[in-house]
Amino acid sequence: MLMNRRQFGVVAAAFGLASCAGPVTTAGRSGPSGTSSLPQDLRPIRNADYAKWVAAFRERAERQGFSQDLLSRAFRGTGYLPGVVKRDRNQTEFSRTLEDYLSIAVSDERVRKGRAAYARHRGTLDAIERRYGVEAHVIAAVWGLESYYGERRGNVPVISATSTLAYDGRRGALFEKQLIAALKILRNGDIAPQNMTGSWAGAMGHTQFIPTSYLSFAVDFTGDGRRDIWSDDPSDALASTAAYLARNGWQKGLKWGGETGPGAPSGSVIQPQPGGPEFVTTGNFRALKRYNNSDSYAIGVGHLSDRIAGGGPLRASFPPDRYGLRKADRIALQKGLTANGFDIGAADGVIGPKTREAISTYQRRQGIAVTGDPSLELLRRLN
């Protein structure tokens, strides 16, 4: 079975919520690796042991048929990325509730942007649907979760990222396989080395293909001789996603599933969050999980696709969180913090690090116990 990106362990892809490197632009890049817009720890530094590993790897790669010229071009300007190792080692095993996940994955903004992107690329998406049998709004939803409709494709050099992780050794064999696949992509001429960029762990393009998945599923939909998932034109990336789903069992005309109740298809029933909505799932839900083996991800894509197509929000509500707060309460709390001068980002009801930091600071200023936790009492104080 082909390794999917959940097994690959790419945090941004696993959540499907945002690429780690932020919005991609073609301006402001410097040098062959385009690193000027990257955080400092994602820029190459000297590392003697890494350099020795690369030299040994190049010898192995030559024995596998890669030319010295290709290897020289591939590794020109690349290097050891300490931030990649840090991010790989700091992946924590935590679970976000489905309510929090959907608050981000199917936010009002993501739905609005999705409908706009769908309208803007309707001709291309419809043509892809006709060719591969995957509904246009589903393809658009994958695009939305993976790169925010192309705004967050990632700009970390893939050769640097995969070689750093292969050298690091924690999952060395896995990432050496991805590095080899990346070299094959370069040898095929689909992209120039300096333009092969992606997430910190090597997931690439509008819909975040890892190199091995690219080799297996990427297609040249535009007919220009290259399978270009990186450029501003998303056509090849969107078609590649459709090809991936089609070859992993997607059935046209079958709903992915949906919330239980009127209009729901027949299938298996799941309730990912105790006390929350129940969902009916079909074979297409399982096809989505081949793209990312997570129930939350598949529900996120499915529900976002329904919203892009004009559907409404979920009917059932989620239970209060462990602090006794519902989503509306958490949003009100965040708005109260904002009104008191704290920058917590969007008031989305998700209690993340910025909200907790703001709560701690507010508690300290008020002379009350500093916990960083939301509460009904704190809500009353702020409002």
C-alpha positions in Angstrom: 0.0 0.0 0.0 1.3 3.4 -0.8 2.3 5.5 2.1 -0.1 8.4 2.7 0.8 11.7 4.2 -0.5 10.9 7.7 2.0 8.0 7.9 4.6 10.4 6.5 4.0 12.5 9.6 3.8 16.0 8.1 2.1 18.1 10.7 0.7 20.7 8.3 -0.7 18.0 6.1 -1.9 15.9 9.0 -4.0 18.8 10.2 -4.6 20.0 6.7 -5.0 23.5 8.1 -2.0 25.6 7.1 1.4 25.1 5.6 4.2 25.8 8.0 5.9 28.4 5.9 3.0 30.8 5.5 1.8 32.4 2.3 3.9 31.8 -0.7 5.1 34.6 -2.9 7.4 34.7 -5.9 8.9 38.0 -4.9 11.6 38.5 -2.3 13.5 35.3 -2.9 17.3 35.4 -2.8 19.8 33.0 -4.1 19.1 29.6 -5.7 17.2 28.2 -2.7 14.9 31.2 -2.3 15.5 31.4 1.5 15.1 35.1 2.2 11.5 34.8 3.3 12.1 31.8 5.6 12.5 31.8 9.4 16.1 31.8 10.4 16.1 28.2 11.6 14.9 27.0 8.2 17.9 28.5 6.3 20.9 26.3 5.6 23.8 26.3 8.1 27.2 24.6 8.0 27.2 21.1 9.5 30.2 18.9 8.9 28.5 15.6 9.7 25.6 16.5 7.4 28.1 17.3 4.7 29.7 13.9 5.1 26.3 12.2 5.0 25.5 14.1 1.7 28.8 13.0 0.2 28.1 9.4 1.0 24.5 9.7 -0.2 25.6 11.1 -3.5 27.8 8.1 -4.0 24.8 5.8 -3.3 22.7 7.9 -5.6 25.2 7.7 -8.4 25.2 3.9 -8.1 21.4 4.1 -8.5 21.8 5.9 -11.9 21.7 9.6 -10.9 24.2 11.6 -12.8 26.9 13.8 -11.1 25.5 16.8 -13.0 21.9 16.2 -11.6 23.2 15.7 -8.1 25.3 18.9 -8.3 22.4 20.9 -9.5 20.0 19.4 -6.9 22.3 20.1 -3.9 23.6 23.5 -5.1 22.7 26.1 -2.4 21.1 23.5 -0.1 22.2 22.6 3.4 21.3 21.4 6.9 18.1 23.0 8.2 18.1 22.9 12.0 14.4 24.0 12.2 13.4 21.0 10.2 14.9 18.7 12.9 13.4 20.7 15.6 9.9 20.5 14.1 10.2 16.8 13.5 11.3 16.1 17.0 8.7 18.4 18.6 5.7 16.7 17.0 3.5 16.0 20.0 0.9 13.3 20.2 -2.2 15.4 21.0 -5.7 15.3 19.8 -7.7 18.3 18.8 -11.5 17.9 19.3 -13.5 17.6 16.2 -15.3 20.9 17.1 -12.0 22.7 17.3 -10.7 21.1 14.1 -13.8 22.1 12.2 -13.8 25.6 13.6 -10.5 26.0 11.7 -11.0 23.7 8.8 -14.4 24.9 7.9 -14.3 28.5 9.2 -16.5 31.1 7.6 -13.4 32.6 6.0 -12.3 29.3 4.5 -15.8 28.7 3.2 -16.0 32.1 1.7 -12.6 31.8 0.1 -13.5 28.3 -1.1 -16.6 29.5 -2.9 -14.7 32.3 -4.5 -11.9 29.9 -5.6 -14.5 27.4 -6.9 -16.1 30.1 -9.0 -12.8 31.5 -10.3 -11.6 28.0 -11.4 -15.0 26.5 -12.3 -14.0 25.7 -15.8 -10.9 23.8 -14.8 -12.5 22.0 -11.9 -15.4 20.9 -14.1 -13.0 19.6 -16.7 -11.1 17.7 -14.1 -14.3 16.2 -12.7 -15.3 15.0 -16.2 -11.9 13.4 -16.7 -11.4 11.8 -13.3 -14.9 11.4 -11.9 -14.2 13.4 -8.7 -16.7 16.2 -7.9 -15.3 19.7 -8.4 -16.3 20.9 -5.0 -14.5 18.0 -3.3 -11.3 18.8 -5.2 -11.7 22.4 -4.1 -12.1 21.4 -0.5 -8.9 19.4 -0.5 -7.2 22.4 -1.9 -8.6 24.6 0.8 -7.5 22.4 3.6 -4.0 21.6 2.2 -2.8 25.1 1.2 -5.7 27.6 1.8 -6.4 27.6 -1.9 -2.8 28.0 -2.9 -1.9 30.8 -0.4 0.2 28.6 1.8 2.1 26.1 -0.4 5.3 26.2 1.7 8.7 27.6 0.5 11.2 25.3 2.2 13.6 23.7 -0.3 12.6 20.1 -0.6 16.1 18.7 -1.2 17.4 20.5 2.0 14.4 19.3 4.0 14.4 15.7 3.0 18.2 15.3 3.2 18.3 16.9 6.6 15.7 14.5 7.9 17.3 11.6 6.2 20.7 12.5 7.8 19.1 13.1 11.2 18.2 9.4 11.4 15.1 9.4 13.5 13.2 8.4 10.4 16.2 8.2 8.1 15.1 5.4 5.7 11.7 7.1 5.2 13.1 10.4 4.3 15.9 9.0 2.2 13.2 7.4 0.1 11.5 10.8 -0.2 14.9 12.4 -1.2 15.4 9.8 -3.9 11.9 10.4 -5.2 12.6 14.2 -5.2 15.7 13.5 -7.4 13.6 11.5 -9.8 11.2 14.4 -10.1 14.1 16.7 -10.9 15.5 14.2 -13.4 12.2 14.1 -15.2 12.3 17.8 -15.7 9.0 18.7 -14.0 10.6 21.4 -11.9 13.9 23.2 -11.5 15.8 22.4 -8.2 15.5 26.0 -7.0 11.8 26.0 -7.4 11.1 22.6 -5.7 9.8 23.9 -2.4 7.2 22.7 0.1 6.5 22.2 3.8 9.3 21.6 6.3 9.0 17.9 5.7 8.8 17.9 1.9 5.1 18.0 1.1 4.7 20.1 -2.1 2.4 22.3 -4.0 -1.2 23.3 -3.9 -2.4 20.0 -2.5 0.8 19.0 -0.6 2.0 15.9 -2.4 5.0 14.1 -0.8 7.6 13.1 -3.5 6.6 9.4 -3.6 2.9 10.2 -4.0 3.8 12.8 -6.7 5.7 10.1 -8.7 2.7 7.7 -8.4 -0.2 10.1 -9.0 0.8 13.5 -10.4 -0.5 14.3 -13.9 0.1 16.9 -16.6 -3.4 18.2 -17.0 -2.4 21.3 -18.9 -0.4 19.3 -21.5 2.7 21.4 -21.3 5.0 18.4 -20.8 5.4 19.0 -17.0 3.5 17.9 -14.0 3.7 21.3 -12.3 2.0 21.3 -8.9 4.1 24.3 -7.6 3.2 27.2 -9.9 0.4 29.8 -9.4 -1.7 27.9 -11.9 -3.2 25.1 -9.8 -4.5 23.0 -12.7 -2.0 20.2 -12.5 -2.2 20.0 -8.7 -5.9 19.9 -8.6 -6.0 17.2 -11.4 -3.3 15.2 -9.6 -5.5 15.2 -6.4 -8.5 14.0 -8.4 -6.3 11.3 -10.0 -5.1 10.2 -6.5 -8.7 10.0 -5.2 -10.0 8.2 -8.3 -7.2 5.6 -8.1 -8.0 5.1 -4.4 -11.6 4.2 -4.8 -13.6 7.4 -5.2 -17.0 6.8 -6.7 -18.6 9.7 -8.6 -22.1 10.5 -7.5 -21.7 8.9 -4.1 -21.7 11.3 -1.1 -18.7 11.2 1.2 -21.3 10.9 4.0 -22.8 13.6 6.1 -24.5 14.4 9.4 -27.1 11.8 10.4 -30.7 12.8 9.7 -32.8 13.7 6.7 -30.9 13.4 3.4 -28.0 11.4 4.8 -26.8 8.5 2.7 -26.6 4.9 3.9 -23.4 3.8 5.5 -21.5 3.4 8.7 -22.2 5.8 11.6 -19.4 7.4 13.6 -19.3 9.9 16.4 -15.7 11.2 16.6 -16.4 13.5 19.6 -18.6 12.1 22.4 -21.8 14.1 22.7 -21.2 15.7 19.4 -22.7 15.2 15.9 -23.0 11.8 14.4 -21.9 11.2 10.8 -22.8 8.6 8.2 -19.7 7.6 6.2 -19.5 5.9 2.8 -16.7 4.4 0.6 -15.8 7.9 -0.5 -15.0 8.8 3.1 -12.5 5.9 3.1 -11.1 7.3 -0.1 -10.5 10.7 1.6 -8.7 8.9 4.4 -6.3 7.4 1.9 -5.2 11.0 1.3 -4.9 11.6 5.0 -5.7 8.8 7.4 -7.7 10.8 9.9 -11.5 10.9 10.6 -11.3 14.6 11.4 -9.6 15.3 8.1 -12.0 13.3 6.0 -15.0 15.0 7.8 -13.3 18.3 7.3 -12.9 17.8 3.6 -16.4 16.4 3.2 -18.1 19.2 5.2 -16.1 21.9 3.6 -17.0 20.5 0.2 -20.7 20.6 1.1 -20.3 24.2 2.3 -18.5 25.2 -0.9 -21.4 23.7 -2.9 -23.9 25.8 -0.9 -24.7 23.7 2.1 -25.2 25.0 5.6 -23.4 24.4 8.9 -23.9 21.3 11.0 -27.3 21.0 12.7 -26.2 19.2 15.9 -24.3 21.0 18.6 -21.1 20.0 20.4 -21.1 19.6 24.2 -19.4 22.0 26.6 -15.6 21.6 26.9 -13.9 20.5 30.0 -14.1 24.0 31.4 -17.9 24.1 30.9 -17.7 26.5 28.0 -19.4 26.1 24.6 -18.0 27.5 21.4 -20.0 30.7 21.7 -18.6 31.2 25.2 -15.0 30.7 24.1 -15.5 33.2 21.2 -17.0 35.7 23.7 -14.0 35.2 26.0 -11.6 35.8 23.1 -13.4 38.9 22.1 -13.2 40.1 25.7 -9.4 39.6 25.6 -9.1 41.5 22.4 -11.2 44.3 23.8 -8.7 44.4 26.7 -5.8 44.9 24.3 -4.6 41.4 23.8 -3.7 40.0 20.3 -5.1 36.5 20.3 -5.7 36.4 16.5 -9.0 35.3 15.2 -11.8 34.8 17.7 -12.6 31.4 16.5 -13.4 29.6 19.8 -10.2 27.5 19.6 -8.2 28.0 22.8 -4.7 27.9 21.4 -1.3 29.1 22.7 -1.9 32.8 22.0 -5.2 32.8 23.9 -3.7 30.9 26.8 -0.8 33.4 27.0 -3.3 36.3 27.0 -5.3 34.6 29.7 -2.2 34.1 31.8 -1.2 37.8 31.4 -4.7 39.0 32.2 -4.8 36.8 35.3 -1.4 38.1 36.5 -2.5 41.7 36.1 -5.7 41.0 38.0 -3.9 39.4 40.8 -5.7 36.1 40.5 -4.3 32.5 40.1 -2.4 32.2 36.9 -3.5 29.1 35.1 -3.8 30.1 31.5 -7.1 28.2 31.4 -10.4 29.6 30.2 -13.3 29.5 32.7 -16.9 30.8 33.2 -15.6 33.2 35.9 -13.0 34.6 33.5 -15.7 35.1 30.9 -17.8 37.0 33.4 -14.8 39.2 34.3 -14.1 40.1 30.7 -17.7 40.8 29.7 
